[in-house]
Amino acid sequence: MTTINPFARLLQLLPSDPLRKGAIQVTHADGTATVELAGATGTLRVRNPLGLAEGGGVFIQGLAITGQAPDLPVVTLEL
Amino acid sequence: MATDLIFQGGAPSNERPIDLVFGEVDTTTSAQTGALHITLQQPTFSGSGAYRSNNASRIYAGAAAGWQTAKPLLEEQSAPWAGSTPDFVEAAAPWQPASAQRVDAAAPYQRVQIAHTSAGAPWAASQPLDVAARCVHGPMIGIQAGHSNAWEQAISIGAERTARHQEMLRNGRPLIQHRWQVAHQLAAELISRSNASAKRWMAQRYPWDQARRPPAGKSSTITPLPPISPPCYTPPAQDAVELYFSTQYQPGTDLIFSCKLFDLPAGLVIPYRRVYVAAHTITVTTYPGGATVVLTDINITTDADSYCWSLSATGPVNLMEQLAPSSGAPAQIRISIDGLAWVFAVEKIGRTRQFGQARAQLTGRSTTSALDDPWAVARTWTNTSTINAAQVLEQVLDLSGITPDWSVDDWLIPAGAWSHTGTPLSAARRLAESIGAILHSHPGQPTLQVLRRYPLMPWEWYGNAIAPDVQLPLSAVLRESYERRDAPAYNRAIVSGTTQGVLGIVTRAGTAGDVAAPMVSDPLITAQEAVLQRAQSILGPTGRQALIALDLPVLTGGTLPGVLQLNQLTEIIEPTETWRGLVRGVQVKVSGAKVRQTVTMERNLA
């Protein structure tokens, strides 16, 4: 983001760990799962401490599934 | 046996020679005669003579008069005559016999002595004097004849040599001086501004400059036609009608349409002037008291990521007492610059004392800082029913004395989606952050504004139908600084709610949407309006961009913009280009009677 605010620029430099959404594609025996991110923007292999099953929507933060996520209605827009 | 003869006594003298004869005197010896012949070579005499007189000043003066304008003789500087020694030539100059002074002394003006003769007979007395005077003429001629030997016949040759040498020296000097004078005029032309710019515009707009020689083959017989300028109005398809009004509705029946082709005029304009003169009126008072406050070096700043205007200033040390907080509330001051007013709550005030000098420094923020620490306490908010985002802001600002100014698209927040803990300001900031909006404060009123980060997307800034908010020429800019801020060229944004709301996939129109920005999830993305506004803040600052800071005077009155505001679409007219940018930061500096503003603008170079 283009900003001239020094504090905002500092925040951009700091590492961030945003909350992501996705759906579990495959669960693995080592306690991890392959998750496809929402919007089909890629896949991640993350820890699955809750043991969630395949196919469900999940929240991901810090390369770990933090909980189930509901399926939200999708809107496709153009700017 | 040897015999010693010892003589003693007086020395022999010439007067009395004493002859001592031992033995007999030879009287038979007779005188001998002879001849000696010596042959000597014929003597030869050689000699040379030179007459030097360093009295050639008349020749120089006479020659210098006639040859000063002869330019082509510059080429003769490379002539082989350069080796000859000018001293010799000067010595052989013919005009040396200065004995004419004697002639002047013997001039026939001695007739003045006729005054003597007036007493007596004139003719008798003058004759002897004439004889004496004429005698002078005789030797004078003789002297000239004596000097007119063979050396004086070289007069003409010597005159030519001196003439050439003097030309060569003289030609170099005036030519060098002449060239330097021309260089001064060229420097003066470089200072002028408009000449070069006009030519460039002509070259860019000339449509036929790509003509070339026809290639080999059969040439076309179609004569090119000049391009036809598009009409002012092109009706859309299927009998639809678009109306372009030039002004807003005013009472009456006149409908004033505008031609879509022409640029809409900007609302605020700094016209092109050779000189900008501004006399500023700056007043600082306590608020709401109205007592005068003495401040120097006022500095007022804000930017798109600050919720308020900030003040830093210095003043006399008695400000410590005048602006001290009373009963837990900060003192407020009102700064007016040419009618543009800011109200600040004095946040910190301190002083610095040293020998002979005591200064107070203060910082302040807009009065909306009453929503933040240390004047507001943290609390919690939740919504138990569906509520609008604007209503959330009103709840946050309730009973605070700060009024909301909601300038973004409103959206619905279902029950349970809104939950926050913190100060009221952090709640308002959380709300604005969810859609990427700008949280800002009105400079002079206790109003918290929520502004769109991009009123127009960067690719919509240009066009005839888009009128810039402010238009200013480059001549009004005191200083410009340019900084590139490139960013990835995302063309798709994925914005999602968390437990409620929608998942939005927003693609920039006209692109494939193949470069997606990192996904953003926010609990307040609960409606399509929120998705769109958040996506605007993601896709706006992408691609090739620049931050450009312009130092401008503060010009008020009429259509002059005064201090620029955030989000104003500003058009800068440069000699070679015209570009537009969005105001992202403003800084106003007051130093004495001088007021300057530094406007930082976001420019998209795509």
Chai-1 contact restraints between the chains, C-beta under 6 A:
chainA,res_idxA,chainB,res_idxB,connection_type,confidence,min_distance_angstrom,max_distance_angstrom,comment,restraint_id
A,M1,B,P541,contact,1.0,0.0,6.0,A-B,restraint_1
A,T2,B,R485,contact,1.0,0.0,6.0,A-B,restraint_2
A,T2,B,P541,contact,1.0,0.0,6.0,A-B,restraint_3
A,T2,B,Q545,contact,1.0,0.0,6.0,A-B,restraint_4
A,T2,B,E602,contact,1.0,0.0,6.0,A-B,restraint_5
A,T3,B,D305,contact,1.0,0.0,6.0,A-B,restraint_6
A,I4,B,D303,contact,1.0,0.0,6.0,A-B,restraint_7
A,I4,B,G585,contact,1.0,0.0,6.0,A-B,restraint_8
A,I4,B,T600,contact,1.0,0.0,6.0,A-B,restraint_9
A,N5,B,D303,contact,1.0,0.0,6.0,A-B,restraint_10
A,N5,B,D305,contact,1.0,0.0,6.0,A-B,restraint_11
A,N5,B,S306,contact,1.0,0.0,6.0,A-B,restraint_12
A,A8,B,D305,contact,1.0,0.0,6.0,A-B,restraint_13
A,L19,B,S521,contact,1.0,0.0,6.0,A-B,restraint_14
A,R20,B,M519,contact,1.0,0.0,6.0,A-B,restraint_15
A,K21,B,S496,contact,1.0,0.0,6.0,A-B,restraint_16
A,K21,B,S521,contact,1.0,0.0,6.0,A-B,restraint_17
A,A38,B,S496,contact,1.0,0.0,6.0,A-B,restraint_18
A,A38,B,L503,contact,1.0,0.0,6.0,A-B,restraint_19
A,A38,B,M519,contact,1.0,0.0,6.0,A-B,restraint_20
A,G39,B,I494,contact,1.0,0.0,6.0,A-B,restraint_21
A,G39,B,I505,contact,1.0,0.0,6.0,A-B,restraint_22
A,T41,B,A516,contact,1.0,0.0,6.0,A-B,restraint_23
A,L72,B,G497,contact,1.0,0.0,6.0,A-B,restraint_24
A,L72,B,G501,contact,1.0,0.0,6.0,A-B,restraint_25
A,L72,B,V502,contact,1.0,0.0,6.0,A-B,restraint_26
A,L72,B,L503,contact,1.0,0.0,6.0,A-B,restraint_27
A,P73,B,V502,contact,1.0,0.0,6.0,A-B,restraint_28
A,V74,B,L503,contact,1.0,0.0,6.0,A-B,restraint_29
A,V75,B,V502,contact,1.0,0.0,6.0,A-B,restraint_30
A,V75,B,G504,contact,1.0,0.0,6.0,A-B,restraint_31
A,V75,B,Q528,contact,1.0,0.0,6.0,A-B,restraint_32
A,T76,B,I505,contact,1.0,0.0,6.0,A-B,restraint_33
A,L77,B,V506,contact,1.0,0.0,6.0,A-B,restraint_34
A,L77,B,L532,contact,1.0,0.0,6.0,A-B,restraint_35
A,E78,B,T507,contact,1.0,0.0,6.0,A-B,restraint_36
A,E78,B,A509,contact,1.0,0.0,6.0,A-B,restraint_37
A,L79,B,R508,contact,1.0,0.0,6.0,A-B,restraint_38
A,L79,B,A509,contact,1.0,0.0,6.0,A-B,restraint_39
A,L79,B,L539,contact,1.0,0.0,6.0,A-B,restraint_40
